[in-house]
Amino acid sequence: MLKLNQLIKIYENGHQAVKGINLDVKAGEFIVLVGPSGCGKSSILRSIAGLEAITSGSIELDGRRVDPIKPAARDIAMVFQNYALYPHMTVYDNLAYGLKNRGVEKSLIDRKIRRVATTLKIEDYLDRKPAKLSGGQRQRVAMGRAIVRDPKLFLFDEPLSNLDAALRAHMRLEIKKLQRELGVTSVYVTHDQVEAMTLADRIVVLNQGEIEQVGTPSEIYHQPQSEFVASFIGSPAINLLPATLSGGQLVLSNGQTCSVPAYAHLPDQHIKVGIRPEQLSLTTDAHPLRLDLAVQVVEPLGPNQLVHGQLLGQMFTAVTPEQPLALHQSLPVYIDPDKLHLFDSQGQRLLPRLLQATAS
């Protein structure tokens, strides 16, 4: 449905925001572009919409090249961060505006608006001006204006960032339900990894204008292709410890060793070991790796808690069940070696033998 071919965007000041992006989006798919500020995600979205002229490459929508075409002729609807509603118009007129400009007859406009208003539960607000609506209601109107056009592609530019946490979680659910019902291909930009994980069919992780990894939320979380992806996706953030890999043995900086036979085929090298805080356990079983955490700060979260401290000279975080812990006490935590993520000196994922065979 949407195809980006070698997309490059260089701004007048010489900054290259997008560096040869290739991406295929299937019909009906919900794709989320995620990454830190300045990674190029908004530049990509604005290029697809036609709000930015691309430097080189091409953009195809439903088999038709659209990058030379004016934004209005691309059959794309965009939902902005600031809603971009006309303040002097009622909700009804905001929804009708784009259709009127396209010469759609009045009775059809009315039918479309009534249907969309019922779907979004905004039928009681059609006579109100945007200033009389809450943030969540405005967001629904902005989405309604996109839906009423029946576009081939939805673009979302951080649409929930101005809402409070509870409303953001609620609207996330609404957007996902709506997209499933409508089946419209959607590209969604956010810096919020929770939005990315919960909304996406596939996530595109961007870093400095390039794609680090494309995959399902499960693939991105469980098989991050780089240290960057592992660090960016996951909350609390992954722990990274320096180590040496030698003959299928992991050697930590304190000399502690752990057998990792799935990596025995790899040459001896200095590596980083990634350990997700939520995959640590307080109990030992099947000889997992033991680590001793010197407790410094405990953050209670209700049913569990975040325990921060020092481990092998690094800051380290563990998620544990709620329990009293004394500051500076040594807390033994355990991890199954199969759940370790290993990265080489360039920050790229080292594949265990089974996965390597599958990948090749």
Buried (B, 14 or more C-beta within 10 A) or exposed (E): BBBBBEBBBBEEEEEBBBBBBEBEBEEBBBBBBBBEEBBBBBBBBBBBBBBBEBBEBBBBBEEEEBBEBEEEEBBBBBBBBEBEBEEEBBBBBBBBBBBEEEEBEEEEBEEBBBEBBEBBEBEEBBEBBBEEBEBBBBBBBBBBBBBBBEBBBBBBBBBBEBBEEEBBBBBBEBBBEBBEEBEBBBBBBBBBBEBBBBBBBBBBBBBBBBBBBBBBBEBBBEBBBBBBBBBBBBEBBBBBBEBBBBEBBBBBEEEBEBBBEBBBEBEEEEBBBBBBBBBBBEEEEEEBBEBBBEBEEBEEEEEBBBBBBBBBEEEBBBBBEEEEBEEEEEBEBBBBBEBBBBBBEEBEBBBBBEEBEEEE
